[in-house]
């Protein structure tokens, strides 16, 4: 008799940047990072906690074979965001136009565009991939999310010793702190007494790499007590809208979406880019035939600390791949529901303990997609000081080295800001990202505005929020966005933004976030406490300085 399987849903918030390598050349100075937490990473962290409590050896075989950790994907507003399916498409020209219009729409209404499902064959001209890495459904519309990543510069004194040109500077790409993820941990009921004391209480975990360099501190906490049905677990995850599609008529097709990377092999053990029909028949008792595929292939990867070696690479079907099968007979709603439950209730294929093989059946999507990306990081609270262990403090020597390195990059930042001001000033008048410093401003006016900005920038660089300066020379040119403005905001509005610590979702804040999320922006302003305000202040000062320098020639 098969024992009962339990599902526990946990929520993970990364309090520090999260570095989980995503392949590529490991010798490169910049190693890319995954934008989710793999099940293998969560599994390793849980096993580490069991070893620390001396509970692992007593039930080692059961834990290694009867505990499956699903991938942890971003969650926002109570909705889990899954990898974007390969069969969904948009028209990129419509998307860009709608995005531009909605970005500077102060009414707060997000623009939408038509969504094309290749499987429906309704409009095969829209073959552009979605602009979002993860998707969900809210208020009858498809919404997208792109996790925020950042780069940090590091200094290694032990690298390439003895060489004339030592490459001792490198950067890590990592998920920015403040993301929230949710995942399922499926395990045999015999493990409940061992696992639940760990998973049923909030705890700190270190996930990913570079744990000794200020990366990886996460807060894991359960959402509710374990459940015995997969459907109940998906409701806790926030997947009900996507997964619980109602079927009111017989169906002759089965559409399978890979929610995680999958490792499938045929009857001869050879890797294949589909779920074999024989495997579906074994699981569901229904005969099927593969008729369509919307797939993308990948490779497995990973590092085992016990072995001190990397896992062998295998071909995978990447998350978001879609497989369509023809049923040999039409199934009614109840029969189709049973088939759906059989394929979804547990991972399918190989290496399922590490998060591979998570499937969803017959997902339904709305006809329109919102063009604005969901903000994956809420205003980041200072939770790290609240949750961090006493030994998690930053090494003062590392802080000093980083300060020296960033100070050395100051000329680089200045050149980048100058290039950015020139590029933005070339934008058309209708562009919401235009930066204006008119040549009608004289040197005296430019100097007065620079003098207003100088103390504000000094406070921001010291990590302090400046107070709004009292302006005894309230001139009209400071309120004319035709003479000086960023993203349509004149000088006075810019000063108000710079001196405000309150979070904002306006056009100026979105403009700053857009520039700071790039590689150079995230690196050069990585240590700024008020990143958006300092960026706007320095960008404005640079534009004024460039124009004044041009006049003085």
C-alpha positions as a Python dict, from the first residue, in 0.01 Angstrom:
ca = {
    (1, 'X'): (0, 0, 0),
    (2, 'X'): (138, 340, -98),
    (3, 'X'): (194, 580, 189),
    (4, 'X'): (42, 928, 187),
    (5, 'X'): (231, 1219, 34),
    (6, 'X'): (230, 1560, 205),
    (7, 'X'): (277, 1906, 49),
    (8, 'X'): (425, 2199, 240),
    (9, 'X'): (429, 2545, 82),
    (10, 'X'): (705, 2778, 201),
    (11, 'X'): (788, 3140, 124),
    (12, 'X'): (1145, 3258, 85),
    (13, 'X'): (1263, 3621, 95),
    (14, 'X'): (1625, 3697, 10),
    (15, 'X'): (1759, 3951, 259),
    (16, 'X'): (2092, 3966, 76),
    (17, 'X'): (2173, 3944, -297),
    (18, 'X'): (2120, 3587, -415),
    (19, 'X'): (2390, 3437, -639),
    (20, 'X'): (2294, 3111, -808),
    (21, 'X'): (2503, 3042, -1117),
    (22, 'X'): (2321, 2998, -1448),
    (23, 'X'): (2585, 2830, -1660),
    (24, 'X'): (2826, 2982, -1904),
    (25, 'X'): (3202, 2994, -1880),
    (26, 'X'): (3297, 2959, -1513),
    (27, 'X'): (3631, 3131, -1580),
    (28, 'X'): (3457, 3445, -1699),
    (29, 'X'): (3480, 3756, -1484),
    (30, 'X'): (3100, 3789, -1493),
    (31, 'X'): (2899, 3477, -1416),
    (32, 'X'): (2524, 3504, -1489),
    (33, 'X'): (2274, 3423, -1217),
    (34, 'X'): (1942, 3238, -1227),
    (35, 'X'): (1628, 3442, -1173),
    (36, 'X'): (1462, 3180, -952),
    (37, 'X'): (1568, 2940, -677),
    (38, 'X'): (1619, 2584, -807),
    (39, 'X'): (1470, 2296, -615),
    (40, 'X'): (1817, 2144, -576),
    (41, 'X'): (1935, 2456, -390),
    (42, 'X'): (1642, 2438, -147),
    (43, 'X'): (1691, 2064, -103),
    (44, 'X'): (2058, 2109, -20),
    (45, 'X'): (1978, 2381, 236),
    (46, 'X'): (1719, 2161, 410),
    (47, 'X'): (1956, 1864, 418),
    (48, 'X'): (2221, 2097, 563),
    (49, 'X'): (1983, 2192, 845),
    (50, 'X'): (1911, 1824, 913),
    (51, 'X'): (2284, 1745, 927),
    (52, 'X'): (2339, 2036, 1165),
    (53, 'X'): (2069, 1893, 1396),
    (54, 'X'): (2206, 1537, 1355),
    (55, 'X'): (1879, 1412, 1208),
    (56, 'X'): (1999, 1320, 860),
    (57, 'X'): (2183, 993, 915),
    (58, 'X'): (1885, 818, 1076),
    (59, 'X'): (1665, 860, 767),
    (60, 'X'): (1914, 940, 492),
    (61, 'X'): (1778, 704, 225),
    (62, 'X'): (1418, 814, 276),
    (63, 'X'): (1510, 1183, 259),
    (64, 'X'): (1716, 1138, -58),
    (65, 'X'): (1444, 940, -236),
    (66, 'X'): (1112, 1053, -83),
    (67, 'X'): (1156, 1433, -58),
    (68, 'X'): (1105, 1645, -370),
    (69, 'X'): (1169, 2020, -369),
    (70, 'X'): (1004, 2218, -648),
    (71, 'X'): (1160, 2532, -797),
    (72, 'X'): (1081, 2853, -608),
    (73, 'X'): (939, 3119, -840),
    (74, 'X'): (872, 3490, -775),
    (75, 'X'): (551, 3583, -599),
    (76, 'X'): (382, 3925, -597),
    (77, 'X'): (43, 4032, -462),
    (78, 'X'): (-32, 3672, -360),
    (79, 'X'): (18, 3537, -714),
    (80, 'X'): (292, 3298, -817),
    (81, 'X'): (463, 3387, -1146),
    (82, 'X'): (556, 3089, -1363),
    (83, 'X'): (802, 3076, -1656),
    (84, 'X'): (650, 3229, -1969),
    (85, 'X'): (508, 2955, -2200),
    (86, 'X'): (665, 2921, -2543),
    (87, 'X'): (330, 2920, -2724),
    (88, 'X'): (233, 3274, -2619),
    (89, 'X'): (331, 3556, -2853),
    (90, 'X'): (283, 3931, -2897),
    (91, 'X'): (342, 4190, -3167),
    (92, 'X'): (654, 4377, -3054),
    (93, 'X'): (557, 4699, -3233),
    (94, 'X'): (221, 4713, -3054),
    (95, 'X'): (394, 4628, -2727),
    (96, 'X'): (651, 4909, -2758),
    (97, 'X'): (387, 5162, -2853),
    (98, 'X'): (154, 5064, -2567),
    (99, 'X'): (444, 5057, -2320),
    (100, 'X'): (551, 5410, -2415),
    (101, 'X'): (197, 5538, -2379),
    (102, 'X'): (137, 5368, -2042),
    (103, 'X'): (474, 5464, -1891),
    (104, 'X'): (379, 5829, -1881),
    (105, 'X'): (8, 5782, -1819),
    (106, 'X'): (-44, 5943, -1478),
    (107, 'X'): (-394, 5794, -1442),
    (108, 'X'): (-242, 5469, -1315),
    (109, 'X'): (-417, 5256, -1579),
    (110, 'X'): (-178, 5004, -1733),
    (111, 'X'): (-205, 4964, -2109),
    (112, 'X'): (-281, 4623, -2261),
    (113, 'X'): (-219, 4454, -2595),
    (114, 'X'): (-362, 4150, -2771),
    (115, 'X'): (-209, 3815, -2678),
    (116, 'X'): (-161, 3542, -2939),
    (117, 'X'): (-164, 3170, -2861),
    (118, 'X'): (19, 2983, -3138),
    (119, 'X'): (-175, 2668, -3062),
    (120, 'X'): (-504, 2840, -3144),
    (121, 'X'): (-368, 2956, -3480),
    (122, 'X'): (-578, 3272, -3466),
    (123, 'X'): (-308, 3518, -3574),
    (124, 'X'): (20, 3362, -3675),
    (125, 'X'): (174, 3697, -3775),
    (126, 'X'): (246, 3791, -3413),
    (127, 'X'): (547, 3569, -3353),
    (128, 'X'): (743, 3785, -3106),
    (129, 'X'): (828, 3628, -2770),
    (130, 'X'): (691, 3780, -2451),
    (131, 'X'): (897, 4055, -2292),
    (132, 'X'): (861, 3895, -1947),
    (133, 'X'): (1047, 3603, -1793),
    (134, 'X'): (754, 3509, -1566),
    (135, 'X'): (378, 3547, -1609),
    (136, 'X'): (57, 3521, -1406),
    (137, 'X'): (-308, 3623, -1440),
    (138, 'X'): (-463, 3912, -1247),
    (139, 'X'): (-805, 4069, -1300),
    (140, 'X'): (-858, 3879, -1622),
    (141, 'X'): (-530, 3999, -1781),
    (142, 'X'): (-193, 3836, -1827),
    (143, 'X'): (71, 4017, -1620),
    (144, 'X'): (447, 3983, -1642),
    (145, 'X'): (741, 4005, -1404),
    (146, 'X'): (1116, 4034, -1457),
    (147, 'X'): (1330, 3979, -1145),
    (148, 'X'): (1573, 4260, -1064),
    (149, 'X'): (1941, 4171, -1087),
    (150, 'X'): (2247, 4363, -979),
    (151, 'X'): (2623, 4352, -1014),
    (152, 'X'): (2878, 4398, -739),
    (153, 'X'): (3249, 4444, -785),
    (154, 'X'): (3485, 4216, -590),
    (155, 'X'): (3855, 4212, -522),
    (156, 'X'): (4050, 3885, -488),
    (157, 'X'): (4407, 3910, -357),
    (158, 'X'): (4481, 3537, -404),
    (159, 'X'): (4391, 3513, -773),
    (160, 'X'): (4664, 3456, -1034),
    (161, 'X'): (4952, 3493, -789),
    (162, 'X'): (5294, 3528, -946),
    (163, 'X'): (5162, 3661, -1275),
    (164, 'X'): (5257, 4001, -1406),
    (165, 'X'): (4901, 4106, -1495),
    (166, 'X'): (4681, 3967, -1220),
    (167, 'X'): (4309, 3957, -1298),
    (168, 'X'): (4194, 4012, -941),
    (169, 'X'): (3884, 4224, -1011),
    (170, 'X'): (3560, 4048, -1097),
    (171, 'X'): (3184, 4094, -1069),
    (172, 'X'): (2900, 3870, -959),
    (173, 'X'): (2554, 3896, -1106),
    (174, 'X'): (2292, 3831, -840),
    (175, 'X'): (1924, 3873, -765),
    (176, 'X'): (1872, 4200, -579),
    (177, 'X'): (1760, 4166, -215),
    (178, 'X'): (1390, 4186, -137),
    (179, 'X'): (1241, 3929, -378),
    (180, 'X'): (974, 3692, -249),
    (181, 'X'): (957, 3333, -378),
    (182, 'X'): (720, 3045, -309),
    (183, 'X'): (772, 2674, -354),
    (184, 'X'): (632, 2329, -270),
    (185, 'X'): (815, 2061, -76),
    (186, 'X'): (660, 1717, -132),
    (187, 'X'): (755, 1435, 104),
    (188, 'X'): (642, 1102, 241),
    (189, 'X'): (432, 1116, 557),
    (190, 'X'): (698, 908, 737),
    (191, 'X'): (929, 1213, 715),
    (192, 'X'): (681, 1454, 875),
    (193, 'X'): (831, 1414, 1222),
    (194, 'X'): (1179, 1498, 1090),
    (195, 'X'): (1108, 1774, 835),
    (196, 'X'): (821, 1969, 987),
    (197, 'X'): (1006, 2092, 1299),
    (198, 'X'): (1239, 2263, 1050),
    (199, 'X'): (986, 2383, 793),
    (200, 'X'): (700, 2483, 1023),
    (201, 'X'): (885, 2775, 1181),
    (202, 'X'): (1055, 3082, 1034),
    (203, 'X'): (1427, 3037, 997),
    (204, 'X'): (1734, 3187, 830),
    (205, 'X'): (1903, 2997, 550),
    (206, 'X'): (2200, 3068, 328),
    (207, 'X'): (2130, 2979, -35),
    (208, 'X'): (2349, 2993, -343),
    (209, 'X'): (2715, 3085, -367),
    (210, 'X'): (2955, 3343, -221),
    (211, 'X'): (2797, 3309, 124),
    (212, 'X'): (3105, 3458, 289),
    (213, 'X'): (3099, 3769, 70),
    (214, 'X'): (2763, 3915, 162),
    (215, 'X'): (2538, 3690, -49),
    (216, 'X'): (2270, 3431, 17),
    (217, 'X'): (2099, 3519, 347),
    (218, 'X'): (1730, 3427, 310),
    (219, 'X'): (1429, 3407, 536),
    (220, 'X'): (1217, 3092, 491),
    (221, 'X'): (878, 3055, 655),
    (222, 'X'): (576, 2827, 603),
    (223, 'X'): (250, 2966, 471),
    (224, 'X'): (24, 2712, 642),
    (225, 'X'): (35, 2360, 780),
    (226, 'X'): (100, 2080, 530),
    (227, 'X'): (-181, 1959, 303),
    (228, 'X'): (-249, 1620, 143),
    (229, 'X'): (-380, 1737, -196),
    (230, 'X'): (-178, 1904, -471),
    (231, 'X'): (-473, 2132, -554),
    (232, 'X'): (-471, 2274, -200),
    (233, 'X'): (-96, 2337, -228),
    (234, 'X'): (-140, 2530, -555),
    (235, 'X'): (-401, 2753, -388),
    (236, 'X'): (-147, 2840, -118),
    (237, 'X'): (112, 2904, -389),
    (238, 'X'): (-116, 3149, -569),
    (239, 'X'): (-169, 2939, -884),
    (240, 'X'): (-543, 2888, -864),
    (241, 'X'): (-632, 3126, -1150),
    (242, 'X'): (-393, 2961, -1395),
    (243, 'X'): (-431, 2594, -1300),
    (244, 'X'): (-798, 2561, -1209),
    (245, 'X'): (-942, 2606, -1557),
    (246, 'X'): (-1297, 2473, -1579),
    (247, 'X'): (-1376, 2211, -1844),
    (248, 'X'): (-1743, 2190, -1937),
    (249, 'X'): (-1722, 1987, -2259),
    (250, 'X'): (-1536, 1675, -2380),
    (251, 'X'): (-1179, 1731, -2498),
    (252, 'X'): (-968, 1544, -2751),
    (253, 'X'): (-636, 1718, -2673),
    (254, 'X'): (-397, 1733, -2381),
    (255, 'X'): (-174, 2041, -2352),
    (256, 'X'): (119, 1995, -2113),
    (257, 'X'): (324, 2295, -1996),
    (258, 'X'): (663, 2245, -1828),
    (259, 'X'): (667, 2460, -1514),
    (260, 'X'): (1029, 2362, -1455),
    (261, 'X'): (1309, 2215, -1661),
    (262, 'X'): (1236, 1849, -1739),
    (263, 'X'): (1462, 1550, -1805),
    (264, 'X'): (1283, 1297, -2026),
    (265, 'X'): (1419, 974, -2176),
    (266, 'X'): (1262, 720, -2410),
    (267, 'X'): (1240, 345, -2351),
    (268, 'X'): (1606, 310, -2458),
    (269, 'X'): (1732, 564, -2206),
    (270, 'X'): (1802, 827, -2472),
    (271, 'X'): (1718, 1192, -2395),
    (272, 'X'): (1415, 1325, -2583),
    (273, 'X'): (1251, 1667, -2609),
    (274, 'X'): (901, 1547, -2520),
    (275, 'X'): (724, 1337, -2260),
    (276, 'X'): (703, 987, -2413),
    (277, 'X'): (351, 868, -2496),
    (278, 'X'): (423, 543, -2312),
    (279, 'X'): (498, 737, -1992),
    (280, 'X'): (169, 927, -2015),
    (281, 'X'): (-14, 595, -2066),
    (282, 'X'): (162, 447, -1764),
    (283, 'X'): (65, 741, -1542),
    (284, 'X'): (-290, 804, -1663),
    (285, 'X'): (-399, 487, -1844),
    (286, 'X'): (-486, 699, -2151),
    (287, 'X'): (-331, 650, -2498),
    (288, 'X'): (-207, 969, -2666),
    (289, 'X'): (-8, 1085, -2969),
    (290, 'X'): (225, 1387, -2981),
    (291, 'X'): (102, 1636, -3244),
    (292, 'X'): (264, 1973, -3162),
    (293, 'X'): (567, 2107, -2973),
    (294, 'X'): (668, 2457, -2866),
    (295, 'X'): (994, 2379, -2692),
    (296, 'X'): (1337, 2508, -2600),
    (297, 'X'): (1624, 2278, -2504),
    (298, 'X'): (1876, 2333, -2225),
    (299, 'X'): (2133, 2156, -2011),
    (300, 'X'): (2136, 2045, -1649),
    (301, 'X'): (2397, 2194, -1421),
    (302, 'X'): (2487, 2207, -1057),
    (303, 'X'): (2758, 2156, -799),
    (304, 'X'): (2764, 1897, -521),
    (305, 'X'): (2948, 2013, -209),
    (306, 'X'): (2978, 1656, -82),
    (307, 'X'): (3148, 1536, -399),
    (308, 'X'): (3335, 1866, -457),
    (309, 'X'): (3244, 1829, -824),
    (310, 'X'): (2987, 1939, -1079),
    (311, 'X'): (2698, 1718, -1185),
    (312, 'X'): (2715, 1548, -1527),
    (313, 'X'): (2535, 1753, -1792),
    (314, 'X'): (2214, 1621, -1946),
    (315, 'X'): (1981, 1761, -2210),
    (316, 'X'): (1664, 1916, -2068),
    (317, 'X'): (1335, 2053, -2188),
    (318, 'X'): (1340, 2409, -2054),
    (319, 'X'): (1069, 2555, -1835),
    (320, 'X'): (793, 2712, -2046),
    (321, 'X'): (802, 2440, -2313),
    (322, 'X'): (458, 2324, -2429),
    (323, 'X'): (361, 1980, -2562),
    (324, 'X'): (27, 1903, -2728),
    (325, 'X'): (-104, 1545, -2746),
    (326, 'X'): (-403, 1398, -2930),
    (327, 'X'): (-615, 1169, -2712),
    (328, 'X'): (-726, 842, -2866),
    (329, 'X'): (-1080, 911, -2739),
    (330, 'X'): (-1262, 1220, -2621),
    (331, 'X'): (-1265, 1256, -2243),
    (332, 'X'): (-1544, 1411, -2042),
    (333, 'X'): (-1484, 1675, -1774),
    (334, 'X'): (-1446, 1426, -1488),
    (335, 'X'): (-1217, 1192, -1681),
    (336, 'X'): (-1002, 1484, -1797),
    (337, 'X'): (-982, 1609, -1439),
    (338, 'X'): (-847, 1270, -1327),
    (339, 'X'): (-585, 1274, -1605),
    (340, 'X'): (-487, 1628, -1508),
    (341, 'X'): (-449, 1533, -1141),
    (342, 'X'): (-240, 1226, -1223),
    (343, 'X'): (12, 1430, -1427),
    (344, 'X'): (28, 1730, -1193),
    (345, 'X'): (30, 1574, -846),
    (346, 'X'): (397, 1476, -862),
    (347, 'X'): (699, 1560, -1080),
    (348, 'X'): (752, 1342, -1389),
    (349, 'X'): (1074, 1222, -1549),
    (350, 'X'): (1423, 1208, -1400),
    (351, 'X'): (1594, 1402, -1118),
    (352, 'X'): (1256, 1496, -976),
    (353, 'X'): (1408, 1541, -627),
    (354, 'X'): (1599, 1843, -760),
    (355, 'X'): (1296, 2030, -894),
    (356, 'X'): (1281, 1883, -1246),
    (357, 'X'): (960, 1752, -1403),
    (358, 'X'): (696, 1993, -1267),
    (359, 'X'): (403, 1987, -1513),
    (360, 'X'): (74, 2169, -1565),
    (361, 'X'): (-212, 2047, -1786),
    (362, 'X'): (-451, 2252, -2002),
    (363, 'X'): (-367, 2601, -1877),
    (364, 'X'): (-600, 2876, -1996),
    (365, 'X'): (-486, 3230, -2071),
    (366, 'X'): (-668, 3562, -2117),
    (367, 'X'): (-679, 3738, -2453),
    (368, 'X'): (-490, 4050, -2344),
    (369, 'X'): (-163, 4122, -2164),
    (370, 'X'): (-67, 4420, -1949),
    (371, 'X'): (243, 4593, -2083),
    (372, 'X'): (371, 4715, -1747),
    (373, 'X'): (590, 4477, -1553),
    (374, 'X'): (489, 4393, -1197),
    (375, 'X'): (739, 4538, -948),
    (376, 'X'): (897, 4225, -790),
    (377, 'X'): (1056, 4417, -502),
    (378, 'X'): (841, 4617, -268),
    (379, 'X'): (1001, 4912, -92),
    (380, 'X'): (1280, 4713, 70),
    (381, 'X'): (1240, 4714, 443),
    (382, 'X'): (1543, 4703, 667),
    (383, 'X'): (1458, 4342, 757),
    (384, 'X'): (1816, 4226, 735),
    (385, 'X'): (1912, 4390, 1065),
    (386, 'X'): (1602, 4235, 1221),
    (387, 'X'): (1661, 3880, 1097),
    (388, 'X'): (2038, 3857, 1053),
    (389, 'X'): (2250, 3645, 1281),
    (390, 'X'): (2511, 3824, 1496),
    (391, 'X'): (2794, 3681, 1284),
    (392, 'X'): (2645, 3815, 959),
    (393, 'X'): (2797, 4161, 990),
    (394, 'X'): (2999, 4293, 698),
    (395, 'X'): (3373, 4279, 731),
    (396, 'X'): (3500, 4640, 779),
    (397, 'X'): (3803, 4565, 562),
    (398, 'X'): (3576, 4451, 278),
    (399, 'X'): (3372, 4770, 313),
    (400, 'X'): (3691, 4977, 297),
    (401, 'X'): (3810, 4791, -14),
    (402, 'X'): (3472, 4841, -184),
    (403, 'X'): (3477, 5211, -100),
    (404, 'X'): (3822, 5242, -256),
    (405, 'X'): (3714, 5053, -568),
    (406, 'X'): (3401, 5261, -616),
    (407, 'X'): (3597, 5580, -561),
    (408, 'X'): (3830, 5465, -839),
    (409, 'X'): (3528, 5417, -1064),
    (410, 'X'): (3413, 5777, -1015),
    (411, 'X'): (3561, 5893, -1351),
    (412, 'X'): (3385, 5600, -1519),
    (413, 'X'): (3056, 5706, -1364),
    (414, 'X'): (3108, 6063, -1476),
    (415, 'X'): (3173, 5958, -1837),
    (416, 'X'): (2865, 5733, -1830),
    (417, 'X'): (2645, 6018, -1702),
    (418, 'X'): (2778, 6253, -1970),
    (419, 'X'): (2708, 6001, -2245),
    (420, 'X'): (2364, 5939, -2100),
    (421, 'X'): (2276, 6310, -2094),
    (422, 'X'): (2383, 6349, -2457),
    (423, 'X'): (2181, 6045, -2561),
    (424, 'X'): (1869, 6157, -2375),
    (425, 'X'): (1887, 6511, -2513),
    (426, 'X'): (1871, 6364, -2862),
    (427, 'X'): (1533, 6207, -2789),
    (428, 'X'): (1233, 6351, -2973),
    (429, 'X'): (1002, 6598, -2804),
    (430, 'X'): (732, 6332, -2762),
    (431, 'X'): (962, 6095, -2578),
    (432, 'X'): (888, 6063, -2208),
    (433, 'X'): (1257, 5997, -2134),
    (434, 'X'): (1387, 6320, -2280),
    (435, 'X'): (1645, 6523, -2084),
    (436, 'X'): (1640, 6896, -2157),
    (437, 'X'): (1902, 7158, -2070),
    (438, 'X'): (1831, 7441, -2310),
    (439, 'X'): (2101, 7664, -2459),
    (440, 'X'): (1872, 7957, -2371),
    (441, 'X'): (1989, 7927, -2009),
    (442, 'X'): (2281, 8162, -1940),
    (443, 'X'): (2591, 8075, -1737),
    (444, 'X'): (2460, 8248, -1424),
    (445, 'X'): (2138, 8048, -1426),
    (446, 'X'): (2326, 7724, -1483),
    (447, 'X'): (2562, 7805, -1196),
    (448, 'X'): (2274, 7882, -957),
    (449, 'X'): (2109, 7547, -1030),
    (450, 'X'): (2441, 7364, -986),
    (451, 'X'): (2496, 7536, -650),
    (452, 'X'): (2151, 7422, -539),
    (453, 'X'): (2236, 7061, -628),
    (454, 'X'): (2587, 7042, -478),
    (455, 'X'): (2491, 7013, -107),
    (456, 'X'): (2209, 6774, -192),
    (457, 'X'): (2448, 6539, -375),
    (458, 'X'): (2694, 6559, -86),
    (459, 'X'): (2426, 6450, 163),
    (460, 'X'): (2313, 6163, -62),
    (461, 'X'): (2667, 6035, -109),
    (462, 'X'): (2702, 6026, 272),
    (463, 'X'): (2383, 5819, 296),
    (464, 'X'): (2170, 6104, 432),
    (465, 'X'): (1842, 6232, 293),
    (466, 'X'): (1878, 6608, 228),
    (467, 'X'): (1611, 6850, 336),
    (468, 'X'): (1429, 7060, 80),
    (469, 'X'): (1628, 7383, 33),
    (470, 'X'): (1460, 7718, 86),
    (471, 'X'): (1473, 7898, -247),
    (472, 'X'): (1481, 8276, -214),
    (473, 'X'): (1526, 8316, -590),
    (474, 'X'): (1212, 8149, -720),
    (475, 'X'): (1278, 8219, -1088),
    (476, 'X'): (1044, 8126, -1372),
    (477, 'X'): (1315, 7935, -1561),
    (478, 'X'): (1321, 7679, -1277),
    (479, 'X'): (957, 7594, -1346),
    (480, 'X'): (981, 7577, -1724),
    (481, 'X'): (1030, 7221, -1844),
    (482, 'X'): (1124, 7353, -2188),
    (483, 'X'): (1443, 7498, -2038),
    (484, 'X'): (1541, 7228, -1790),
    (485, 'X'): (1366, 6896, -1730),
    (486, 'X'): (1402, 6520, -1696),
    (487, 'X'): (1116, 6298, -1814),
    (488, 'X'): (893, 6605, -1837),
    (489, 'X'): (960, 6729, -1480),
    (490, 'X'): (1101, 7080, -1442),
    (491, 'X'): (1385, 7179, -1206),
    (492, 'X'): (1167, 7253, -901),
    (493, 'X'): (992, 6915, -930),
    (494, 'X'): (1327, 6743, -966),
    (495, 'X'): (1455, 6904, -646),
    (496, 'X'): (1141, 6793, -461),
    (497, 'X'): (1195, 6435, -584),
    (498, 'X'): (1562, 6438, -481),
    (499, 'X'): (1471, 6551, -127),
    (500, 'X'): (1190, 6298, -78),
    (501, 'X'): (1259, 5957, 79),
    (502, 'X'): (902, 5834, 22),
    (503, 'X'): (862, 5556, -233),
    (504, 'X'): (714, 5667, -563),
    (505, 'X'): (571, 5490, -865),
    (506, 'X'): (556, 5802, -1085),
    (507, 'X'): (719, 5855, -1421),
    (508, 'X'): (1038, 6001, -1270),
    (509, 'X'): (1084, 5702, -1040),
    (510, 'X'): (1022, 5461, -1328),
    (511, 'X'): (1273, 5655, -1540),
    (512, 'X'): (1540, 5620, -1268),
    (513, 'X'): (1466, 5251, -1214),
    (514, 'X'): (1494, 5184, -1586),
    (515, 'X'): (1846, 5331, -1599),
    (516, 'X'): (1962, 5185, -1267),
    (517, 'X'): (1857, 4831, -1358),
    (518, 'X'): (2120, 4818, -1633),
    (519, 'X'): (2467, 4676, -1580),
    (520, 'X'): (2647, 5010, -1540),
    (521, 'X'): (2377, 5179, -1337),
    (522, 'X'): (2342, 4891, -1090),
    (523, 'X'): (2721, 4874, -1042),
    (524, 'X'): (2804, 5245, -1020),
    (525, 'X'): (2520, 5319, -775),
    (526, 'X'): (2533, 4987, -588),
    (527, 'X'): (2629, 5144, -254),
    (528, 'X'): (2391, 5441, -274),
    (529, 'X'): (2131, 5432, 3),
    (530, 'X'): (1885, 5646, -195),
    (531, 'X'): (1971, 5521, -542),
    (532, 'X'): (1697, 5688, -744),
    (533, 'X'): (1738, 6029, -580),
    (534, 'X'): (2117, 6026, -609),
    (535, 'X'): (2102, 5915, -972),
    (536, 'X'): (1860, 6194, -1069),
    (537, 'X'): (2067, 6453, -877),
    (538, 'X'): (2398, 6352, -1038),
    (539, 'X'): (2244, 6318, -1384),
    (540, 'X'): (2091, 6665, -1359),
    (541, 'X'): (2415, 6816, -1228),
    (542, 'X'): (2610, 6654, -1513),
    (543, 'X'): (2373, 6793, -1776),
    (544, 'X'): (2400, 7143, -1631),
    (545, 'X'): (2779, 7116, -1610),
    (546, 'X'): (2811, 6996, -1972),
    (547, 'X'): (2601, 7288, -2096),
    (548, 'X'): (2794, 7541, -1886),
    (549, 'X'): (3124, 7403, -2012),
    (550, 'X'): (3002, 7437, -2370),
    (551, 'X'): (2909, 7803, -2312),
    (552, 'X'): (3245, 7884, -2153),
    (553, 'X'): (3443, 7763, -2453),
}
